[in-house]
């Protein structure tokens, strides 16, 4: 149980275009989903927290107009990287929280590798 | 914010060896998780362990919350144990946000 999927697993896009990444909880309802970013050989950095039906909460330094997050249902959250630039190239990982079951244990998707050329 | 430091940063083991990975955190926590990130980037949940000791096969973990550290033990290591091990904490007052540690990169050789 507690499976989280992400799509696509990798994407290459041209500078200036937008890219949408989907995160789905497959076998549970996730009231809260999280988006992380990971640069090579570094740790994960939280970008934002999204709760179903409300606006996402962004961490300090994360541009909310550039990284648009939508959490329209209890099983789906999307991250859209708008007007992507090469410095946005990174590994993006989502997670979903089983809040109310095991005190906020988070389960992670397989990640999306974004390359902006 | 909270600081989460892991040691050692890098570790090379021969297959069959045992190891202990350490996670130190600078403030009170409500939640602590250990993860293994495999070479493809997938994070695999190992333990949810805000306090106490748990075991799962060749792996076990202990968290001493009052002294602000957690240990992950790997026994009889296998090449499939290679990857990066992260601890991550939810510190008091931050709802469910995980702060990740610096990671330990483990390589198990034949």
Interface residues (C-beta under 8 A of the other chain):
Chain A: X2 X32 X34 X38 X41 X43 X44 X45 X46 X49 X91 X93 X95 X97 X99 X102 X103 X104 X105 X106 X107 X108 X110 X111 X113
Chain B: X30 X31 X33 X35 X40 X41 X42 X43 X45 X48 X50 X86 X88 X90 X95 X96 X97 X98 X99 X100 X101 X102 X103 X105
